[in-house]
Amino acid sequence: MRILLSDRYRERAAAMQSRRERLCTLEEELNRRFIDLYRLDDTLSPAVRQKDLTAPEPELTRELASLMSYFLCCAFGRYSLDREGLIFAGGNFFQSYLQKGDRAYLSPSDPFGAVAENLILLRGLPNHPNDLIRLLEEFLTAAYGADALEENLLFLSEGLTGGADSPRDSLREYFCTAFFQYHYKMYKNLPLYIPLTFRGKDSFGAVFYLHRYQPEDALLFDRTFSAWAQTHPGEQKGRLVLEKRLRSLAERRPSIDLEEGIRVSVSRLLGEDFL
C-alpha cells in the first residue's frame, strides 16, 4: 500500500470545489425563481458571491490540522482506524480496548493501536514508547502505507509549518504550539486533550485525554515528568509551575465527573487558573 496525502488532498479539494459550484448553481436558480415570481428583475440579481456560500473552500492547512486532530483521537482511542464513529468518550477504557504491550487495540484486525497509558510525550523523551513522532509514524504507516511514510511526513510538515526544519522536528514543534491553538479554538477553550508543557531550554511536553483520566494517571504524569527532570536540571518558572501542579495532582489523586463539565474537571486536576 502506498497512498500519498498530496493525492488525497487534491481529490478532496476537487470534491469540495465541486460541491461549492453545485451549491452556487442551486442558489442562483432559487434566486431566479424568486425574482421571476415577484417581478424583481430590475432590482435584484440572481448571482451569488463566492464568499456567501456556506460550503467551505479547500484550504490545505485546515485540512491537515483536522487530520492531525483525528490522528491524536486515534492515538488516545477516541476514534479508531478499525471502526467508524466515536469509540471512547468516558468509562472503562479497557472494556472497549484490549491491551497488548504499550498499545491497546479495538480488535485483532485493528491496524493502529492506541496508547495503553493515558499519556503521549510531545517532547523531552524521544525514546519513550508513547513519543508523539513514533505514534505518528505508526499511524501514517497503518493508514497510508510504509512506502509513503517519508513523503507524507514531508507533505504534512510543509503544509502545517512551512517545512523550515526536518519534517519530524517541524511536526513535533507544531504539536507543541500551533496544534493546541487549533484544538482550543475548535472546542471553545474546553479541550479534550490537556497539555502538560512548559516552554524554554530543554523544555518538556506531554498531553493526556481528559475523558480517559483515572486517579492512577496522576502518578503516571508525575513519574514521567520526574524521569525527564532527572536528566534535565533547571529552575525555569514554567518548569517549576508545572512541577508543582503535577506533584499536587499525584498527592491528591482526585477523581473527576465529566458530567460536571470540562472546566470543572480540569480545575480539579490542575488548578482553577489552568484553562
N, C-alpha and C positions, 0 to 999 in steps of 0.2 A: 504493500500500500504506500502510495506517495501522493498526498494531497497538499497542494500549495495554498496557503492562506491568501496569497495575492490573487489566485484564480477564484477562490471562493468569494473574496470581496468584490471582484469585478462582476461576478454573477449576481451577487446581492445588490450591488449598486444599480445594475441594469434593471433588475426586478423592481427596485424601489422607484426608479425613474419612470418605468412603465406604469406603475400604479399612480404616480402623480399625473402623468399625461392622461390616463383614463379618468381620473377624478376631475381633472380640468375640463375634459370633454363633456362629462356628465353635468357638471355645474353650469357650464356655458349653455348647454341645451335646456336646462331648467330655467336659466335666466331668460333665454329667448321666449320660452312659453309664457313666462310671467309677463314679459314686456309686450308680447302679442296680445295676451289676454286683457291687459289694462291699457293697451294702446299708448305705450310709453317710448315708442321708437325715437322720438325727438329729445327724450330726457335721459334715458339710461342706455348703457352699452352692455351687451351680454358677456363681454370679455372678463376673464378672471385673472387677477395678478398672481404671479408665481408665489409671492410672499404670503398670499392669503390662503394658500392651500394648506389643509390640515395634515396631509401625509408628509412625513419628514423627507428632506433631501438626503441623498447619500453623503456621509461625512466620515472619512476614514478614522480619525482619532476617536470619535464617539463609538463607532462600531467595534474597534479594537478594545476600548475601555470596557464595553459591555461583555466582550469575550473574556477579558481578564477577570471581570466580576464573576462570570459563570465558572471560570477555572477555579477561583477561590471557593465558590459554593461547592463544587465537586470535591475539592481537596478537604473540605470540612464535613462533607456528607450531606449538605443541604439538598444538593442535586446529585445526579449520577449519570455517567455515560451509559449505564446499563438500563436505565428506565426513564421515561419522560415524566415531567411533573415534579412537584415538591415531594421530597423523600423524608426529610427530618427537620422538624422545627420545634423540638422540645420532647421531654420524656426520657426514656432509657435508650440511649444510642445503640447499645449492643443487642437490643431486641430487633432492630432493623438490620444491623450490620454484623458480619462475622469477622472477628479479628484474626489476622494472620501476620505475625511478627509486628512490624511497625505500621502496618496498614490494616484497613478494615474494608471488607468487600460486601456488596449488596447481594451477590450471588456468585456461584462458581464461575460464571461466564463474564463477570464484571471486569472490563479491561483496565480500569483505573481505580486503585484503592485510595480511600480517604485516609487521613491520618488517624491512627488509633488513639493517640493522645491529643487532647484539645489545645494544641499549640503549634504554630508554624513560625519558624525563625526567619525573619526578614533580613537581618544582618548580624554579624558578630560571631556566629558559629557555623561557618560554611560546611563543615564536615558532619553536622547533625543530620540524622536521617530525615528530619522534617524541615530541612532547609528549603526555602522558597524555590530557588532555581532548580534544585533536584526534583522537586514536585512538578514544576512547570515543564521540565524535560519529560517526565513520565507522562504527564497529561497530553502534551503535544504528540508524543510518540504513539500513545494509545489512540488518539483521535485522528491523527493525520499521517502517521507512519514514520518510522525511524529514518527513512531515506530523505524525508523532507524537513527533518528537525532543524538543521542549521539555517536553511533558507527561511523557515518560518520564524525562528528566533530573530533573524536579521530584519524580516518584514515587520514584526512586532516592535522591535527596537526603533526602527526608523519611523514607523507610524505614530508611536507614542512619545518618543523623546527626541527625534531628530537623528539618533544614532551617533552622537559625538564620541561615545566610548564604545567598548566592546559590547555586543548585544546582551550578554549576561550581566555585565556591570550596569548598563543602561537600564535594563529591566528591573534589576534589584533597586536601583535608585528610584525608579518610577513607583514601585510598590511602597517605598518608604515615604514618599511625598505626595505626588500627584494622585495616586490611586485613592488615598483616603479623602482628599478634597472632593473627588468624584463621588465616592461612596457616601460621605456625609451629606453632600448636596442631594443625591438621589433619595436618601432616606430622611431628608429634612432634619439633620443633626440628631437622628435617633438610629445609630448604626447597628447592623447585625454583627459586624466584626470589629473587635475592640483592640486598638493598637496599644502595645506596651513599648514605647520607644522614647528615646531622647536623642537630640542632635548634638554633634560635636565630634572631636577627635576620638577615634576608636569607638564610635557610637554603637549602641545595642538596639535591636528592634525585633519585636515578636508581635503576634496577633492571635487572638482566640475568638471562637464563635460563641457569642453570648447564649444562644439557645442550647448549647451543649454543656454549659458550665455546670459543674458539680463541686461541692465543697472541697473534695480532694484535689481539684485543679489548682487551688490556691497554693498548695505545697509544690506542685509541678512548676508553676510560674516562678516562685521564689527560688526553687532549686536550680532552674535553668539559668536565671539571671545570676545567681551566685557562682555557677560554673563558669560563666563568661567573666564575671568580675575578678575571679581569682587570677586570671592571666591578663587582665586589663585594669591596672590600678588607676585611680583618678579621683578628683574631687569636684567635677563639674556640677553646677547647680542642678541641671536637668537630671543628671545621673542620681544625685542624692534624693531628689524628689521622687523619682521612680523607685529607687531602692526602699524608701520609706513607705510608699504605697504598697509595694509587694510584701514587705515584711509585716506590715499591719494586716494585710489580707491573709497571709499564712498563719498568723497568730489567731485570727478570728475565725477563719474558715466559714464564712457566712453562707447560708442558703439564700436563694432568690426565688421569687414567684413572678414569672413573666406576665401574669395577668395584672400585676401592679404597674406594668409599663417599663419600657426600656430605660427611661431616665432614672426612675426609682431604683431599678435593678443595678445599673452601673454605679449610681451614687452609693449604694450599699456596699459594693465591692471596692471601689477605688476613690471614693470621696465625692462630695457634692460639687466640687469645682472641676471635676474631670471633663464633663461634657460642656 
